[in-house]
């Protein structure tokens, strides 16, 4: 959906994509030796803060079109290496947060327009989620055997709603995408924190 609307841009983001994809397996292995409460708590807090960030600053300035042959600047290389390696590790380690952090980096650090940032981060997360999932399943195969019903339900529901939301996002202004993204992340993070601590 985002590719059809030309909202995936790896001319600047190819280096950060390579770092993220390469490090997510390392994070998955490290997560196996870490207590689950640490993982879940961090992800939910991160979700809340990033949601607030998008509500406060919903729009981003569109950067000039970058030619495919243009080299990355020193700043872009430094940002891509640092955040690519840390986000990649975090994606495999925490199992979430990678896409949210990429949105911040692409918009605030690399100057992506909001829709392009969403499309590019979603494209990269397709590969990191797959690699991280395979790594976790290989380390602990019982994940699939014990939770396959929830897995199938989550896949179906998430796929349907992601298609609907992608169509919506590509039809509205970038500022609207920012507000909706922030509201969803904030509500999701707060609701999960409340559920985990009350129920």
NUZA-662120 format. One record per atom (N, C-alpha, C): y, x, z; atom name. Coordinates in nm, 2 decimals. Layout:
N
[[Y,X,Z],CA];
...
***
This chain:
199
[[-0.12,0.08,0.00],N];
[[0.00,0.00,0.00],CA];
[[0.13,0.09,0.00],C];
[[0.13,0.19,0.09],N];
[[0.25,0.28,0.09],CA];
[[0.25,0.37,-0.03],C];
[[0.14,0.41,-0.08],N];
[[0.14,0.49,-0.20],CA];
[[0.19,0.41,-0.32],C];
[[0.15,0.28,-0.33],N];
[[0.20,0.20,-0.44],CA];
[[0.35,0.18,-0.44],C];
[[0.41,0.19,-0.32],N];
[[0.55,0.18,-0.31],CA];
[[0.62,0.31,-0.30],C];
[[0.55,0.42,-0.33],N];
[[0.60,0.56,-0.33],CA];
[[0.66,0.60,-0.20],C];
[[0.59,0.56,-0.09],N];
[[0.64,0.59,0.04],CA];
[[0.55,0.69,0.12],C];
[[0.48,0.77,0.04],N];
[[0.40,0.89,0.10],CA];
[[0.46,1.01,0.04],C];
[[0.50,1.10,0.12],N];
[[0.57,1.23,0.07],CA];
[[0.52,1.35,0.15],C];
[[0.44,1.43,0.07],N];
[[0.38,1.55,0.13],CA];
[[0.45,1.68,0.08],C];
[[0.56,1.66,0.01],N];
[[0.63,1.78,-0.05],CA];
[[0.68,1.87,0.06],C];
[[0.72,1.80,0.17],N];
[[0.77,1.88,0.29],CA];
[[0.66,1.88,0.40],C];
[[0.58,1.77,0.40],N];
[[0.49,1.75,0.51],CA];
[[0.35,1.80,0.49],C];
[[0.32,1.88,0.38],N];
[[0.19,1.93,0.36],CA];
[[0.14,2.03,0.46],C];
[[0.24,2.11,0.52],N];
[[0.20,2.21,0.61],CA];
[[0.16,2.15,0.75],C];
[[0.25,2.05,0.79],N];
[[0.22,1.99,0.92],CA];
[[0.09,1.91,0.91],C];
[[0.06,1.85,0.79],N];
[[-0.06,1.78,0.76],CA];
[[-0.18,1.87,0.78],C];
[[-0.18,1.99,0.72],N];
[[-0.29,2.08,0.73],CA];
[[-0.31,2.13,0.87],C];
[[-0.21,2.15,0.95],N];
[[-0.22,2.19,1.09],CA];
[[-0.28,2.08,1.17],C];
[[-0.23,1.96,1.15],N];
[[-0.28,1.85,1.23],CA];
[[-0.43,1.83,1.21],C];
[[-0.47,1.82,1.08],N];
[[-0.61,1.80,1.04],CA];
[[-0.70,1.91,1.09],C];
[[-0.65,2.03,1.09],N];
[[-0.73,2.15,1.13],CA];
[[-0.75,2.15,1.28],C];
[[-0.65,2.10,1.36],N];
[[-0.66,2.12,1.51],CA];
[[-0.73,2.00,1.58],C];
[[-0.75,1.89,1.51],N];
[[-0.79,1.77,1.57],CA];
[[-0.94,1.78,1.62],C];
[[-1.02,1.86,1.55],N];
[[-1.16,1.89,1.60],CA];
[[-1.16,1.97,1.73],C];
[[-1.07,2.07,1.74],N];
[[-1.06,2.15,1.86],CA];
[[-1.02,2.06,1.98],C];
[[-0.93,1.96,1.95],N];
[[-0.89,1.87,2.06],CA];
[[-1.00,1.78,2.10],C];
[[-1.08,1.74,2.00],N];
[[-1.20,1.65,2.03],CA];
[[-1.30,1.72,2.13],C];
[[-1.32,1.85,2.10],N];
[[-1.42,1.92,2.18],CA];
[[-1.36,1.94,2.32],C];
[[-1.23,1.97,2.33],N];
[[-1.17,1.99,2.46],CA];
[[-1.17,1.86,2.54],C];
[[-1.16,1.75,2.48],N];
[[-1.16,1.62,2.54],CA];
[[-1.29,1.59,2.61],C];
[[-1.40,1.64,2.56],N];
[[-1.53,1.61,2.61],CA];
[[-1.54,1.66,2.76],C];
[[-1.46,1.76,2.79],N];
[[-1.47,1.82,2.93],CA];
[[-1.36,1.78,3.02],C];
[[-1.28,1.67,2.98],N];
[[-1.17,1.63,3.06],CA];
[[-1.19,1.49,3.11],C];
[[-1.14,1.45,3.22],N];
[[-1.16,1.32,3.28],CA];
[[-1.09,1.22,3.20],C];
[[-1.15,1.10,3.18],N];
[[-1.10,1.00,3.09],CA];
[[-0.97,0.94,3.14],C];
[[-0.95,0.93,3.27],N];
[[-0.83,0.87,3.32],CA];
[[-0.71,0.95,3.28],C];
[[-0.72,1.08,3.27],N];
[[-0.61,1.16,3.22],CA];
[[-0.57,1.13,3.08],C];
[[-0.67,1.11,3.00],N];
[[-0.65,1.08,2.86],CA];
[[-0.58,0.95,2.84],C];
[[-0.63,0.84,2.90],N];
[[-0.58,0.71,2.88],CA];
[[-0.44,0.70,2.93],C];
[[-0.41,0.75,3.05],N];
[[-0.28,0.74,3.11],CA];
[[-0.17,0.81,3.03],C];
[[-0.20,0.93,2.98],N];
[[-0.10,1.00,2.90],CA];
[[-0.07,0.92,2.77],C];
[[-0.17,0.87,2.70],N];
[[-0.15,0.79,2.58],CA];
[[-0.06,0.67,2.60],C];
[[-0.09,0.60,2.71],N];
[[-0.01,0.47,2.73],CA];
[[0.14,0.51,2.76],C];
[[0.16,0.61,2.84],N];
[[0.30,0.65,2.88],CA];
[[0.37,0.69,2.75],C];
[[0.30,0.77,2.67],N];
[[0.36,0.82,2.54],CA];
[[0.39,0.70,2.45],C];
[[0.31,0.60,2.45],N];
[[0.33,0.48,2.37],CA];
[[0.46,0.41,2.41],C];
[[0.48,0.40,2.54],N];
[[0.60,0.33,2.59],CA];
[[0.73,0.41,2.56],C];
[[0.73,0.54,2.58],N];
[[0.85,0.62,2.55],CA];
[[0.88,0.62,2.41],C];
[[0.78,0.63,2.32],N];
[[0.81,0.63,2.18],CA];
[[0.86,0.49,2.13],C];
[[0.81,0.39,2.19],N];
[[0.86,0.25,2.16],CA];
[[1.00,0.24,2.20],C];
[[1.04,0.29,2.31],N];
[[1.18,0.28,2.35],CA];
[[1.27,0.37,2.26],C];
[[1.22,0.48,2.22],N];
[[1.29,0.57,2.13],CA];
[[1.33,0.49,2.00],C];
[[1.23,0.42,1.94],N];
[[1.26,0.35,1.81],CA];
[[1.35,0.23,1.83],C];
[[1.34,0.17,1.95],N];
[[1.44,0.06,1.97],CA];
[[1.58,0.11,1.99],C];
[[1.60,0.22,2.05],N];
[[1.73,0.28,2.07],CA];
[[1.78,0.34,1.94],C];
[[1.69,0.40,1.86],N];
[[1.74,0.45,1.73],CA];
[[1.64,0.41,1.62],C];
[[1.66,0.28,1.57],N];
[[1.57,0.22,1.48],CA];
[[1.57,0.27,1.33],C];
[[1.68,0.33,1.29],N];
[[1.70,0.37,1.15],CA];
[[1.71,0.52,1.14],C];
[[1.69,0.57,1.02],N];
[[1.70,0.72,1.00],CA];
[[1.77,0.73,0.86],C];
[[1.84,0.84,0.85],N];
[[1.91,0.87,0.72],CA];
[[1.81,0.92,0.62],C];
[[1.83,0.88,0.50],N];
[[1.74,0.92,0.39],CA];
[[1.78,1.06,0.35],C];
[[1.68,1.15,0.34],N];
[[1.71,1.29,0.30],CA];
[[1.71,1.30,0.15],C];
[[1.77,1.40,0.10],N];
[[1.77,1.42,-0.05],CA];
[[1.63,1.44,-0.10],C];
[[1.60,1.40,-0.22],N];
[[1.47,1.42,-0.28],CA];
[[1.44,1.56,-0.30],C];
[[1.32,1.61,-0.26],N];
[[1.29,1.75,-0.26],CA];
[[1.19,1.77,-0.38],C];
[[1.23,1.87,-0.46],N];
[[1.15,1.91,-0.57],CA];
[[1.02,1.97,-0.53],C];
[[0.91,1.94,-0.60],N];
[[0.78,1.99,-0.56],CA];
[[0.77,2.14,-0.56],C];
[[0.85,2.21,-0.64],N];
[[0.85,2.36,-0.64],CA];
[[0.94,2.42,-0.54],C];
[[1.02,2.34,-0.47],N];
[[1.11,2.39,-0.37],CA];
[[1.03,2.44,-0.25],C];
[[1.07,2.56,-0.20],N];
[[1.00,2.62,-0.09],CA];
[[1.05,2.56,0.04],C];
[[0.96,2.55,0.14],N];
[[1.00,2.50,0.27],CA];
[[1.10,2.60,0.34],C];
[[1.20,2.54,0.41],N];
[[1.30,2.63,0.48],CA];
[[1.23,2.68,0.61],C];
[[1.29,2.78,0.67],N];
[[1.24,2.84,0.79],CA];
[[1.22,2.74,0.90],C];
[[1.32,2.65,0.91],N];
[[1.32,2.54,1.01],CA];
[[1.20,2.45,0.99],C];
[[1.18,2.41,0.86],N];
[[1.07,2.32,0.83],CA];
[[0.93,2.38,0.85],C];
[[0.92,2.51,0.83],N];
[[0.80,2.59,0.85],CA];
[[0.77,2.59,1.01],C];
[[0.88,2.62,1.08],N];
[[0.86,2.63,1.23],CA];
[[0.83,2.50,1.29],C];
[[0.90,2.39,1.25],N];
[[0.87,2.26,1.30],CA];
[[0.73,2.22,1.26],C];
[[0.69,2.24,1.14],N];
[[0.56,2.20,1.09],CA];
[[0.44,2.27,1.16],C];
[[0.46,2.40,1.19],N];
[[0.36,2.48,1.26],CA];
[[0.35,2.44,1.40],C];
[[0.46,2.43,1.47],N];
[[0.46,2.40,1.62],CA];
[[0.40,2.25,1.64],C];
[[0.47,2.16,1.57],N];
[[0.43,2.02,1.60],CA];
[[0.29,1.98,1.53],C];
[[0.27,2.05,1.42],N];
[[0.14,2.02,1.35],CA];
[[0.02,2.07,1.44],C];
[[0.03,2.18,1.50],N];
[[-0.08,2.23,1.58],CA];
[[-0.09,2.15,1.71],C];
[[0.02,2.12,1.77],N];
[[0.02,2.04,1.90],CA];
[[-0.02,1.90,1.88],C];
[[0.03,1.84,1.77],N];
[[-0.01,1.70,1.75],CA];
[[-0.15,1.69,1.71],C];
[[-0.20,1.79,1.63],N];
[[-0.34,1.79,1.58],CA];
[[-0.43,1.80,1.70],C];
[[-0.40,1.89,1.80],N];
[[-0.48,1.90,1.92],CA];
[[-0.48,1.78,2.00],C];
[[-0.36,1.72,2.01],N];
[[-0.34,1.60,2.09],CA];
[[-0.42,1.48,2.03],C];
[[-0.42,1.47,1.90],N];
[[-0.49,1.36,1.84],CA];
[[-0.64,1.36,1.87],C];
[[-0.70,1.48,1.86],N];
[[-0.84,1.49,1.89],CA];
[[-0.86,1.48,2.04],C];
[[-0.77,1.53,2.12],N];
[[-0.79,1.53,2.27],CA];
[[-0.77,1.39,2.33],C];
[[-0.66,1.33,2.29],N];
[[-0.63,1.20,2.36],CA];
[[-0.68,1.08,2.28],C];
[[-0.71,1.10,2.15],N];
[[-0.77,0.99,2.07],CA];
[[-0.66,0.90,2.02],C];
[[-0.53,0.92,2.06],N];
[[-0.42,0.84,2.01],CA];
[[-0.29,0.92,2.02],C];
[[-0.19,0.87,1.97],N];
[[-0.06,0.93,1.99],CA];
[[-0.02,1.02,1.87],C];
[[-0.11,1.06,1.79],N];
[[-0.08,1.14,1.67],CA];
[[0.01,1.08,1.57],C];
[[-0.02,0.96,1.53],N];
[[0.07,0.89,1.44],CA];
[[0.21,0.86,1.50],C];
[[0.21,0.83,1.62],N];
[[0.34,0.80,1.69],CA];
[[0.43,0.93,1.69],C];
[[0.37,1.04,1.73],N];
[[0.44,1.17,1.74],CA];
[[0.48,1.21,1.60],C];
[[0.40,1.19,1.50],N];
[[0.44,1.22,1.36],CA];
[[0.56,1.15,1.31],C];
[[0.57,1.02,1.35],N];
[[0.69,0.94,1.32],CA];
[[0.82,1.01,1.37],C];
[[0.81,1.06,1.50],N];
[[0.92,1.12,1.56],CA];
[[0.96,1.25,1.48],C];
[[0.86,1.33,1.45],N];
[[0.88,1.46,1.38],CA];
[[0.93,1.43,1.24],C];
[[0.87,1.34,1.17],N];
[[0.92,1.32,1.03],CA];
[[1.06,1.26,1.02],C];
[[1.09,1.18,1.12],N];
[[1.23,1.12,1.11],CA];
[[1.33,1.20,1.18],C];
[[1.31,1.25,1.30],N];
[[1.41,1.33,1.37],CA];
[[1.42,1.48,1.33],C];
[[1.30,1.54,1.29],N];
[[1.30,1.68,1.26],CA];
[[1.30,1.71,1.12],C];
[[1.23,1.63,1.03],N];
[[1.22,1.66,0.89],CA];
[[1.31,1.57,0.80],C];
[[1.38,1.47,0.87],N];
[[1.47,1.39,0.79],CA];
[[1.41,1.28,0.70],C];
[[1.29,1.24,0.73],N];
[[1.23,1.14,0.64],CA];
[[1.29,1.00,0.67],C];
[[1.31,0.92,0.56],N];
[[1.34,0.78,0.58],CA];
[[1.23,0.71,0.65],C];
[[1.26,0.60,0.72],N];
[[1.16,0.54,0.81],CA];
[[1.04,0.50,0.74],C];
[[1.05,0.43,0.63],N];
[[0.93,0.38,0.56],CA];
[[0.84,0.49,0.51],C];
[[0.91,0.60,0.46],N];
[[0.83,0.71,0.41],CA];
[[0.76,0.79,0.53],C];
[[0.83,0.79,0.64],N];
[[0.77,0.85,0.76],CA];
[[0.64,0.78,0.80],C];
[[0.65,0.64,0.80],N];
[[0.54,0.56,0.84],CA];
[[0.42,0.58,0.74],C];
[[0.46,0.57,0.61],N];
[[0.35,0.59,0.51],CA];
[[0.29,0.72,0.51],C];
[[0.37,0.83,0.53],N];
[[0.31,0.97,0.53],CA];
[[0.23,0.99,0.65],C];
[[0.27,0.94,0.77],N];
[[0.20,0.96,0.89],CA];
[[0.07,0.88,0.89],C];
[[0.07,0.76,0.83],N];
[[-0.05,0.68,0.82],CA];
[[-0.15,0.75,0.73],C];
[[-0.10,0.81,0.62],N];
[[-0.19,0.88,0.53],CA];
[[-0.26,0.99,0.60],C];
[[-0.18,1.07,0.67],N];
[[-0.24,1.19,0.74],CA];
[[-0.34,1.14,0.85],C];
[[-0.30,1.03,0.92],N];
[[-0.39,0.98,1.03],CA];
[[-0.52,0.93,0.97],C];
[[-0.53,0.89,0.85],N];
[[-0.66,0.85,0.79],CA];
[[-0.76,0.96,0.80],C];
[[-0.71,1.08,0.78],N];
[[-0.81,1.20,0.78],CA];
[[-0.83,1.25,0.92],C];
[[-0.72,1.25,1.00],N];
[[-0.74,1.30,1.14],CA];
[[-0.82,1.21,1.22],C];
[[-0.80,1.08,1.20],N];
[[-0.88,0.98,1.28],CA];
[[-1.03,0.99,1.24],C];
[[-1.06,1.01,1.11],N];
[[-1.20,1.03,1.06],CA];
[[-1.26,1.15,1.12],C];
[[-1.19,1.26,1.12],N];
[[-1.24,1.39,1.17],CA];
[[-1.26,1.38,1.32],C];
[[-1.17,1.33,1.39],N];
[[-1.18,1.32,1.54],CA];
[[-1.29,1.23,1.58],C];
[[-1.31,1.11,1.50],N];
[[-1.41,1.02,1.53],CA];
[[-1.55,1.08,1.51],C];
[[-1.57,1.15,1.40],N];
[[-1.70,1.22,1.37],CA];
[[-1.72,1.32,1.48],C];
[[-1.62,1.40,1.52],N];
[[-1.64,1.50,1.62],CA];
[[-1.69,1.44,1.75],C];
[[-1.62,1.33,1.80],N];
[[-1.66,1.27,1.92],CA];
[[-1.80,1.21,1.91],C];
[[-1.83,1.15,1.80],N];
[[-1.96,1.09,1.79],CA];
[[-2.08,1.19,1.78],C];
[[-2.05,1.31,1.72],N];
[[-2.15,1.41,1.72],CA];
[[-2.17,1.47,1.86],C];
[[-2.06,1.48,1.94],N];
[[-2.07,1.53,2.07],CA];
[[-2.14,1.43,2.16],C];
[[-2.11,1.30,2.14],N];
[[-2.17,1.20,2.23],CA];
[[-2.21,1.08,2.14],C];
[[-2.33,1.08,2.08],N];
[[-2.37,0.97,1.99],CA];
[[-2.38,0.83,2.05],C];
[[-2.40,0.83,2.18],N];
[[-2.41,0.70,2.25],CA];
[[-2.29,0.61,2.23],C];
[[-2.17,0.67,2.19],N];
[[-2.05,0.59,2.17],CA];
[[-2.08,0.48,2.08],C];
[[-2.14,0.51,1.97],N];
[[-2.17,0.41,1.86],CA];
[[-2.28,0.31,1.91],C];
[[-2.38,0.36,1.97],N];
[[-2.49,0.28,2.01],CA];
[[-2.45,0.18,2.12],C];
[[-2.37,0.21,2.21],N];
[[-2.33,0.13,2.32],CA];
[[-2.21,0.03,2.28],C];
[[-2.13,0.07,2.19],N];
[[-2.01,0.00,2.16],CA];
[[-1.99,-0.05,2.02],C];
[[-2.11,-0.06,1.94],N];
[[-2.10,-0.09,1.80],CA];
[[-2.03,-0.23,1.77],C];
[[-2.06,-0.33,1.86],N];
[[-2.00,-0.46,1.84],CA];
[[-1.85,-0.46,1.85],C];
[[-1.79,-0.39,1.95],N];
[[-1.65,-0.37,1.96],CA];
[[-1.59,-0.29,1.84],C];
[[-1.67,-0.19,1.80],N];
[[-1.63,-0.11,1.69],CA];
[[-1.61,-0.19,1.56],C];
[[-1.71,-0.27,1.53],N];
[[-1.71,-0.35,1.41],CA];
[[-1.59,-0.45,1.42],C];
[[-1.57,-0.51,1.53],N];
[[-1.47,-0.61,1.55],CA];
[[-1.33,-0.54,1.53],C];
[[-1.31,-0.43,1.59],N];
[[-1.19,-0.35,1.58],CA];
[[-1.16,-0.31,1.44],C];
[[-1.26,-0.27,1.37],N];
[[-1.24,-0.22,1.23],CA];
[[-1.19,-0.34,1.14],C];
[[-1.26,-0.45,1.16],N];
[[-1.22,-0.57,1.07],CA];
[[-1.08,-0.62,1.11],C];
[[-1.05,-0.64,1.23],N];
[[-0.92,-0.69,1.27],CA];
[[-0.81,-0.59,1.24],C];
[[-0.83,-0.47,1.27],N];
[[-0.73,-0.37,1.24],CA];
[[-0.70,-0.35,1.09],C];
[[-0.81,-0.36,1.01],N];
[[-0.79,-0.35,0.86],CA];
[[-0.71,-0.46,0.81],C];
[[-0.74,-0.59,0.85],N];
[[-0.67,-0.70,0.80],CA];
[[-0.52,-0.70,0.84],C];
[[-0.50,-0.67,0.97],N];
[[-0.36,-0.67,1.01],CA];
[[-0.28,-0.55,0.96],C];
[[-0.34,-0.44,0.94],N];
[[-0.27,-0.33,0.88],CA];
[[-0.23,-0.35,0.74],C];
[[-0.31,-0.43,0.66],N];
[[-0.27,-0.47,0.52],CA];
[[-0.15,-0.56,0.53],C];
[[-0.16,-0.66,0.62],N];
[[-0.05,-0.75,0.63],CA];
[[0.08,-0.68,0.67],C];
[[0.07,-0.60,0.77],N];
[[0.19,-0.53,0.82],CA];
[[0.25,-0.43,0.72],C];
[[0.16,-0.37,0.64],N];
[[0.21,-0.27,0.54],CA];
[[0.29,-0.35,0.43],C];
[[0.24,-0.46,0.39],N];
[[0.32,-0.55,0.30],CA];
[[0.45,-0.58,0.35],C];
[[0.45,-0.62,0.48],N];
[[0.58,-0.66,0.55],CA];
[[0.68,-0.54,0.55],C];
[[0.62,-0.43,0.59],N];
[[0.71,-0.31,0.61],CA];
[[0.77,-0.26,0.48],C];
[[0.70,-0.28,0.37],N];
[[0.75,-0.23,0.24],CA];
[[0.85,-0.33,0.18],C];
[[0.87,-0.45,0.24],N];
[[0.96,-0.55,0.18],CA];
[[1.09,-0.56,0.26],C];
[[1.09,-0.50,0.38],N];
[[1.21,-0.52,0.47],CA];
[[1.29,-0.38,0.48],C];
[[1.40,-0.39,0.54],N];
[[1.48,-0.27,0.55],CA];
[[1.42,-0.17,0.65],C];
[[1.46,-0.04,0.64],N];
[[1.40,0.06,0.73],CA];
[[1.44,0.03,0.87],C];
[[1.56,-0.02,0.90],N];
[[1.60,-0.05,1.03],CA];
[[1.51,-0.16,1.10],C];
[[1.47,-0.26,1.02],N];
[[1.38,-0.36,1.07],CA];
[[1.25,-0.30,1.11],C];
[[1.20,-0.21,1.02],N];
[[1.07,-0.14,1.05],CA];
[[1.08,-0.06,1.18],C];
[[1.20,0.00,1.20],N];
[[1.22,0.08,1.33],CA];
[[1.21,-0.01,1.45],C];
[[1.28,-0.13,1.44],N];
[[1.28,-0.22,1.56],CA];
[[1.15,-0.28,1.58],C];
[[1.08,-0.32,1.48],N];
[[0.94,-0.38,1.49],CA];
[[0.84,-0.27,1.55],C];
[[0.85,-0.15,1.50],N];
[[0.77,-0.04,1.55],CA];
[[0.79,-0.02,1.69],C];
[[0.92,-0.01,1.73],N];
[[0.95,0.01,1.87],CA];
[[0.90,-0.10,1.96],C];
[[0.92,-0.22,1.92],N];
[[0.88,-0.34,2.00],CA];
[[0.73,-0.34,2.02],C];
[[0.66,-0.32,1.91],N];
[[0.51,-0.32,1.92],CA];
[[0.46,-0.22,2.01],C];
[[0.51,-0.09,2.00],N];
[[0.46,0.02,2.08],CA];
[[0.50,0.00,2.23],C];
[[0.62,-0.06,2.26],N];
[[0.66,-0.08,2.39],CA];
[[0.58,-0.19,2.46],C];
[[0.56,-0.30,2.39],N];
[[0.48,-0.41,2.44],CA];
[[0.33,-0.37,2.46],C];
[[0.28,-0.30,2.36],N];
[[0.14,-0.25,2.37],CA];
[[0.12,-0.15,2.49],C];
[[0.21,-0.06,2.50],N];
[[0.20,0.04,2.61],CA];
[[0.21,-0.02,2.75],C];
[[0.31,-0.11,2.77],N];
[[0.33,-0.17,2.89],CA];
[[0.22,-0.27,2.93],C];
[[0.17,-0.35,2.83],N];
[[0.06,-0.44,2.86],CA];
[[-0.07,-0.37,2.90],C];
[[-0.10,-0.26,2.84],N];
[[-0.22,-0.18,2.87],CA];
[[-0.20,-0.11,3.01],C];
[[-0.08,-0.07,3.04],N];
[[-0.06,-0.01,3.17],CA];
[[-0.08,-0.12,3.28],C];
[[-0.03,-0.23,3.26],N];
[[-0.04,-0.34,3.35],CA];
[[-0.19,-0.39,3.37],C];
[[-0.26,-0.40,3.26],N];
[[-0.40,-0.44,3.26],CA];
[[-0.48,-0.34,3.33],C];
[[-0.46,-0.21,3.30],N];
[[-0.54,-0.10,3.36],CA];
[[-0.52,-0.09,3.52],C];
[[-0.40,-0.13,3.56],N];
[[-0.36,-0.11,3.70],CA];
[[-0.38,-0.24,3.79],C];
[[-0.39,-0.36,3.72],N];
[[-0.40,-0.48,3.79],CA];
[[-0.54,-0.54,3.78],C];
[[-0.60,-0.54,3.66],N];
[[-0.73,-0.60,3.64],CA];
[[-0.84,-0.50,3.68],C];
***
